[in-house]
Amino acid sequence: MTRLRRRKQHSWNPYTSEIQRYSIYPQYNTDSFDLKTGDVITVSINEVDEKGRGLVNYRGRKVIVYNASLGSTVKARVVKITQDTVYAEIIETLSESNVDY
């Protein structure tokens, strides 16, 4: 009579790991972010990149506003949302910047 030995099965899978838990990069929870395409936001432009797009931090996300001038406050419509970046276009300029170019 031959007995077969059964291996003990683990309650966890040894071939998977929670890499994000040990990552140095922040984890973005996209479910709690309530911004959708077509929403209108009011932002003030803090930086401008080399292409002339305004860069803003809005609720923990990077927002890129097309054709924005540095120091101005604008109303912008959300055009596209990616995993960590929001793209918007200007609807109305609320205040211009005081910077001479």
Contacts in CASP RR format, 6 or more apart in sequence:
PFRMAT RR
TARGET T0000
AUTHOR 0000-0000-0000
METHOD contacts of the structure
MODEL  1
MTRLRRRKQHSWNPYTSEIQRYSIYPQYNTDSFDLKTGDVITVSINEVDE
KGRGLVNYRGRKVIVYNASLGSTVKARVVKITQDTVYAEIIETLSESNVD
Y
20 27 0 8 1.000
28 61 0 8 1.000
28 83 0 8 1.000
28 84 0 8 1.000
30 83 0 8 1.000
33 59 0 8 1.000
33 61 0 8 1.000
35 41 0 8 1.000
35 58 0 8 1.000
35 59 0 8 1.000
35 61 0 8 1.000
35 78 0 8 1.000
35 81 0 8 1.000
35 86 0 8 1.000
36 78 0 8 1.000
36 81 0 8 1.000
37 78 0 8 1.000
37 79 0 8 1.000
37 80 0 8 1.000
37 81 0 8 1.000
38 77 0 8 1.000
38 78 0 8 1.000
38 79 0 8 1.000
39 77 0 8 1.000
39 78 0 8 1.000
40 75 0 8 1.000
40 76 0 8 1.000
40 77 0 8 1.000
40 78 0 8 1.000
40 91 0 8 1.000
41 58 0 8 1.000
41 63 0 8 1.000
41 75 0 8 1.000
41 76 0 8 1.000
41 78 0 8 1.000
41 88 0 8 1.000
42 73 0 8 1.000
42 74 0 8 1.000
42 75 0 8 1.000
42 76 0 8 1.000
42 94 0 8 1.000
43 56 0 8 1.000
43 58 0 8 1.000
43 63 0 8 1.000
43 65 0 8 1.000
43 73 0 8 1.000
43 74 0 8 1.000
43 76 0 8 1.000
43 88 0 8 1.000
44 56 0 8 1.000
44 71 0 8 1.000
44 72 0 8 1.000
44 73 0 8 1.000
44 74 0 8 1.000
45 54 0 8 1.000
45 55 0 8 1.000
45 56 0 8 1.000
45 65 0 8 1.000
45 68 0 8 1.000
45 69 0 8 1.000
45 70 0 8 1.000
45 71 0 8 1.000
45 72 0 8 1.000
45 73 0 8 1.000
45 74 0 8 1.000
45 97 0 8 1.000
46 55 0 8 1.000
46 56 0 8 1.000
46 57 0 8 1.000
46 70 0 8 1.000
46 71 0 8 1.000
47 54 0 8 1.000
47 55 0 8 1.000
47 56 0 8 1.000
47 70 0 8 1.000
48 54 0 8 1.000
48 55 0 8 1.000
48 68 0 8 1.000
48 69 0 8 1.000
48 70 0 8 1.000
49 55 0 8 1.000
49 64 0 8 1.000
52 67 0 8 1.000
52 68 0 8 1.000
53 64 0 8 1.000
53 65 0 8 1.000
53 66 0 8 1.000
53 67 0 8 1.000
53 68 0 8 1.000
54 64 0 8 1.000
54 65 0 8 1.000
54 66 0 8 1.000
54 68 0 8 1.000
54 70 0 8 1.000
55 62 0 8 1.000
55 63 0 8 1.000
55 64 0 8 1.000
55 65 0 8 1.000
56 62 0 8 1.000
56 63 0 8 1.000
56 64 0 8 1.000
56 65 0 8 1.000
57 63 0 8 1.000
58 86 0 8 1.000
61 84 0 8 1.000
61 85 0 8 1.000
61 86 0 8 1.000
62 84 0 8 1.000
62 85 0 8 1.000
62 86 0 8 1.000
63 76 0 8 1.000
63 85 0 8 1.000
63 86 0 8 1.000
63 87 0 8 1.000
63 88 0 8 1.000
64 85 0 8 1.000
64 86 0 8 1.000
64 87 0 8 1.000
64 88 0 8 1.000
65 74 0 8 1.000
65 76 0 8 1.000
65 88 0 8 1.000
65 89 0 8 1.000
65 90 0 8 1.000
66 87 0 8 1.000
66 88 0 8 1.000
66 89 0 8 1.000
66 90 0 8 1.000
67 89 0 8 1.000
67 90 0 8 1.000
68 74 0 8 1.000
68 90 0 8 1.000
69 96 0 8 1.000
69 97 0 8 1.000
69 99 0 8 1.000
70 97 0 8 1.000
70 99 0 8 1.000
71 97 0 8 1.000
71 98 0 8 1.000
71 99 0 8 1.000
72 93 0 8 1.000
72 94 0 8 1.000
72 95 0 8 1.000
72 96 0 8 1.000
72 97 0 8 1.000
73 93 0 8 1.000
73 94 0 8 1.000
73 95 0 8 1.000
74 90 0 8 1.000
74 91 0 8 1.000
74 92 0 8 1.000
74 93 0 8 1.000
74 94 0 8 1.000
75 90 0 8 1.000
75 91 0 8 1.000
75 92 0 8 1.000
75 93 0 8 1.000
75 94 0 8 1.000
76 88 0 8 1.000
76 89 0 8 1.000
76 90 0 8 1.000
76 91 0 8 1.000
77 88 0 8 1.000
77 89 0 8 1.000
77 91 0 8 1.000
78 86 0 8 1.000
78 87 0 8 1.000
78 88 0 8 1.000
79 87 0 8 1.000
79 88 0 8 1.000
79 89 0 8 1.000
80 86 0 8 1.000
80 87 0 8 1.000
81 87 0 8 1.000
END
